[in-house]
Each structure stands twice: as structure tokens, then as C-alpha cells.
Amino acid sequence: MDTEPINITPPSTPEDVKNLLGQAMADVRAKKLEPRTATALTYMARVLLEAFETTDLQKRLERLEQEVRTKEAKP
């Protein structure tokens, strides 16, 4: 399979990940992307989605903790 180098913009949102995976699926089907490369992208995308989720939870927790501290500080 002859493949051309592809440029991938690093995804910065879950929607970007979804779009990247959709494009990878289309590229595999069109024989523009090696299935092995798509498999690696899929694995990395899953890890990245977990990182997005963890980061979101961390920010939410920090916000809640700040709200609790603010309420405790009030007389």
C-alpha cells in the first residue's frame, strides 16, 4: 500500500478526537492510511480522551473545593 505522509493537527478537544478517528477510518478504507497506523492512533486517542476526562474532573473538584472554602470562611 502506497501511503502519503499525512499531517495531523493535535486534537485539543474530545470532538477533535472524534473527527480525527472518523478521518482515520475513512483514510484506511481509501487505502491512504495503514491499518496499523490507525490502530496506534486509536490507542492514543483513547488515552487522550481519558486525560481530557481526568483534567475536567480535576478542574471541577478544585472549583468545588474553592466554593467550600469560601462558604466556610463566611461568618
C-alpha positions in Angstrom: 0.0 0.0 0.0 1.5 3.3 -1.1 0.8 5.9 1.5 1.5 9.6 1.5 2.6 11.4 4.7 -0.4 12.8 6.5 -0.5 15.9 8.6 -2.5 15.6 11.8 -3.3 18.6 13.9 -3.0 17.5 17.6 -6.6 17.2 18.9 -7.4 19.5 21.8 -11.0 18.6 22.5 -13.0 15.3 22.5 -14.7 16.5 19.4 -11.3 16.9 17.7 -10.5 13.3 18.7 -13.9 12.1 17.2 -13.1 13.9 14.0 -9.6 12.5 13.8 -10.8 8.9 14.3 -13.5 9.4 11.7 -11.0 10.7 9.2 -8.6 7.8 10.1 -11.4 5.3 9.4 -12.1 6.9 6.0 -8.4 7.0 5.2 -8.0 3.3 6.0 -10.9 2.5 3.8 -9.5 4.6 1.0 -6.1 3.0 1.5 -4.5 6.3 2.4 -3.6 5.2 5.9 -2.1 1.9 7.1 -4.4 0.0 9.4 -1.5 -0.4 11.8 -1.1 3.4 12.0 -4.9 3.8 12.5 -4.7 1.2 15.3 -1.9 3.3 17.0 -4.0 6.5 16.6 -7.0 4.8 18.1 -5.0 3.7 21.1 -3.5 7.1 21.6 -6.9 8.7 21.1 -8.4 6.6 23.9 -5.6 7.6 26.3 -6.1 11.3 25.3 -9.8 11.1 25.9 -9.1 9.7 29.4 -6.7 12.6 30.0 -9.4 15.1 29.0 -11.8 13.4 31.4 -9.3 13.4 34.2 -8.4 17.1 33.6 -12.1 18.0 33.6 -12.7 16.2 36.8 -9.7 17.8 38.5 -10.9 21.3 37.5 -14.4 20.6 38.7 -13.0 19.3 42.0 -10.8 22.3 42.5 -13.8 24.6 41.8 -15.9 22.8 44.4 -13.2 22.8 47.0 -12.8 26.6 46.4 -16.6 27.0 46.9 -16.5 25.1 50.2 -13.5 27.1 51.5 -15.4 30.3 50.5 -18.5 29.2 52.3 -16.5 28.1 55.4 -14.8 31.5 55.6 -18.1 33.4 55.8 -19.4 34.1 59.3 
